[in-house]
């Protein structure tokens, strides 16, 4: 059982690291993704994003869409450095 839990935790860590690497390659992300990273509700995130900022992170309005600028988001969360899943 412990082996299964450790393997699942490792898989989860790898999945999170892969998603963060994917985010780092994109200039913006959707409000829902930013809300998940910030640990806030979708509704609160949209409420703040409509004002042009999400926790101090710039939000761009493109037509009717709201896009959160990824680099400042990751910096604000302390996730701007690469994540190593191999213990480094």
C-alpha positions as CSV (number, residue, x, y, z in Angstrom):
1,X,0.0,0.0,0.0
2,X,2.8,2.4,0.9
3,X,4.5,1.7,-2.5
4,X,1.2,2.6,-4.3
5,X,0.9,5.9,-2.3
6,X,4.6,6.8,-3.0
7,X,4.2,6.0,-6.7
8,X,1.0,8.1,-6.9
9,X,2.7,11.0,-5.1
10,X,5.6,10.8,-7.6
11,X,3.2,10.6,-10.5
12,X,1.3,13.6,-9.2
13,X,4.5,15.6,-8.6
14,X,5.6,14.8,-12.2
15,X,2.2,15.9,-13.5
16,X,2.4,19.2,-11.6
17,X,5.9,19.8,-12.8
18,X,4.9,19.1,-16.4
19,X,1.9,21.5,-16.2
20,X,4.1,24.2,-14.8
21,X,6.6,23.7,-17.6
22,X,3.8,24.0,-20.1
23,X,2.6,27.2,-18.4
24,X,6.1,28.7,-18.6
25,X,6.0,28.3,-22.4
26,X,2.7,30.3,-22.7
27,X,2.6,34.1,-22.3
28,X,-0.9,34.0,-20.8
29,X,-3.4,31.5,-19.2
30,X,-7.1,31.6,-18.6
31,X,-8.6,32.9,-15.4
32,X,-9.6,29.4,-14.3
33,X,-6.0,28.2,-14.4
34,X,-4.8,31.2,-12.5
35,X,-7.6,30.8,-9.9
36,X,-6.5,27.2,-9.3
37,X,-2.9,28.2,-8.8
38,X,-4.0,31.0,-6.4
39,X,-6.4,28.7,-4.5
40,X,-9.3,31.0,-5.0
41,X,-12.8,30.4,-6.5
42,X,-13.5,31.0,-10.2
43,X,-16.1,33.6,-9.3
44,X,-13.6,35.7,-7.2
45,X,-10.9,35.3,-9.9
46,X,-13.2,36.7,-12.6
47,X,-14.4,39.5,-10.3
48,X,-10.8,40.6,-9.7
49,X,-9.7,40.0,-13.3
50,X,-12.4,42.3,-14.6
51,X,-10.7,45.1,-12.7
52,X,-7.5,44.4,-14.7
53,X,-5.5,42.6,-12.0
54,X,-5.6,39.3,-10.2
55,X,-3.8,39.6,-6.9
56,X,-1.4,42.2,-8.4
57,X,-0.9,40.1,-11.6
58,X,-1.8,41.9,-14.9
59,X,-4.8,40.7,-16.7
60,X,-5.3,41.4,-20.4
61,X,-8.7,41.8,-22.1
62,X,-8.7,40.4,-25.6
63,X,-12.1,40.9,-27.1
64,X,-14.4,39.4,-24.5
65,X,-11.7,37.1,-23.1
66,X,-9.6,37.7,-20.0
67,X,-6.1,36.4,-20.0
68,X,-3.7,36.4,-17.1
69,X,0.0,37.1,-17.8
70,X,1.8,33.9,-16.7
71,X,5.3,35.2,-15.8
72,X,4.2,37.6,-13.1
73,X,1.7,35.0,-11.8
74,X,4.5,32.4,-11.4
75,X,6.8,35.0,-9.8
76,X,4.1,36.1,-7.3
77,X,3.6,32.4,-6.3
78,X,7.4,31.7,-6.1
79,X,7.1,29.2,-8.9
80,X,9.3,31.0,-11.4
81,X,12.3,28.6,-10.9
82,X,12.3,25.2,-12.6
83,X,10.9,22.3,-10.5
84,X,13.0,19.2,-10.4
85,X,11.2,16.0,-9.6
86,X,14.4,14.0,-9.2
87,X,15.3,15.5,-5.8
88,X,17.6,18.2,-7.1
